[in-house]
Amino acid sequence: MATQDLVLADFEATVGKEGITLVDFWAEWCGPCKSFGPIFEKVSEDHPNLRFAKVDTEAEQELASMAGITSIPTLMVFRDGILLFNQAGALPAPALEELVGKVKELDMAEVRAEIEKQQSEALSED
């Protein structure tokens, strides 16, 4: 199995690591989660150099609340500790593969510069 279970105590350290981390927020009773689970697992096996993690929202209610999860499944994608994607709904395999490709292609120096620009603009508005 190429995915890991993620709990509150490990969340920040895991998503904050260098590299790409995909996090699937799910629950056992959720039909769309059950259809997305095998897709997430298969893509994780195709990309062993990335981290794929799953958060059981029933067992980790505090983490789900802190992450602002209001609908499941929800997929979050982090790269070098920066949240790049946050969307509810089950993605089909081709869309998940496309998302992984786009995240890999990002110039993180540009992403950081854009974040700094937005933060400085927000501060100057205060």
C-alpha positions in Angstrom: 0.0 0.0 0.0 1.4 3.3 -1.1 -0.8 5.6 1.1 -0.4 6.4 4.8 -3.0 7.1 7.4 -2.6 10.6 8.7 -3.6 11.8 12.2 -3.7 15.3 13.9 -0.3 14.8 15.6 1.4 14.1 12.3 -0.5 16.4 9.9 1.6 19.6 10.0 4.9 17.7 9.9 3.8 15.6 7.0 2.3 18.3 4.8 5.1 20.7 5.7 7.8 18.4 4.3 9.7 19.3 1.1 8.1 17.7 -1.9 4.5 16.9 -2.8 1.9 15.5 -0.4 -1.7 14.6 -1.4 -4.2 14.2 1.4 -7.6 12.5 0.9 -10.2 13.4 3.6 -12.7 10.5 3.6 -15.2 8.5 5.8 -16.2 4.8 5.7 -19.9 5.7 5.2 -19.3 8.0 2.2 -20.2 6.5 -1.2 -18.1 8.9 -3.3 -15.2 8.3 -0.9 -15.4 4.6 -1.6 -15.3 5.2 -5.4 -12.4 7.7 -5.1 -10.3 5.5 -2.7 -9.1 3.0 -5.3 -8.3 5.8 -7.7 -6.2 7.6 -5.1 -4.5 4.3 -4.2 -3.7 3.5 -7.9 -2.2 6.9 -8.5 -0.2 6.7 -5.3 1.4 3.4 -6.7 2.2 5.1 -10.0 4.0 8.0 -8.1 6.1 6.4 -5.4 8.2 9.6 -5.1 5.2 11.5 -3.8 3.4 11.3 -0.4 -0.2 10.1 -0.4 -2.1 10.3 2.9 -5.6 9.6 4.0 -7.5 11.2 6.9 -10.5 9.3 8.3 -12.7 12.3 9.1 -14.7 10.1 11.6 -11.6 9.1 13.6 -10.0 12.5 13.1 -12.8 15.0 13.7 -10.6 17.7 15.2 -8.2 17.5 12.2 -11.1 17.6 9.7 -12.5 20.6 11.6 -9.2 22.4 11.7 -8.7 21.8 7.9 -12.2 23.3 7.2 -13.6 20.0 5.8 -17.3 20.5 5.1 -17.8 17.9 2.4 -16.1 14.6 1.6 -14.1 13.4 -0.2 -11.9 16.4 -0.1 -8.5 16.4 -1.7 -5.7 18.7 -0.6 -2.4 19.0 -2.4 0.7 20.5 -0.7 4.1 21.2 -2.1 6.9 22.2 0.1 4.4 23.0 2.8 2.3 25.3 0.6 -1.4 24.4 0.0 -1.9 24.4 -3.7 -5.2 22.6 -4.2 -8.2 22.1 -2.0 -11.4 20.7 -3.5 -14.3 18.5 -2.5 -15.5 15.8 -4.7 -14.2 12.6 -6.2 -11.8 13.1 -9.1 -11.6 10.6 -11.9 -8.2 9.0 -12.5 -7.2 11.1 -15.5 -8.0 14.3 -13.6 -6.0 13.3 -10.6 -3.1 12.3 -12.9 -3.3 15.7 -14.6 -3.4 17.5 -11.2 -0.3 15.6 -10.1 1.5 16.6 -13.4 0.6 20.3 -13.0 1.8 20.3 -9.3 5.1 18.7 -10.4 5.6 21.4 -13.1 5.1 24.4 -10.9 8.0 26.8 -10.3 7.9 27.0 -6.6 10.0 30.2 -6.6 7.2 31.9 -8.6 4.6 30.5 -6.2 6.4 31.8 -3.2 6.9 35.2 -4.8 3.2 35.4 -5.6 2.3 34.5 -2.0 4.7 37.2 -0.7 3.2 39.7 -3.1 -0.3 38.9 -2.0 0.6 39.1 1.7 2.4 42.4 1.3 -0.6 43.8 -0.6 -3.0 42.6 2.1 -0.8 44.2 4.8 -0.7 47.5 2.9 -4.5 47.6 2.7 -4.8 47.4 6.5 
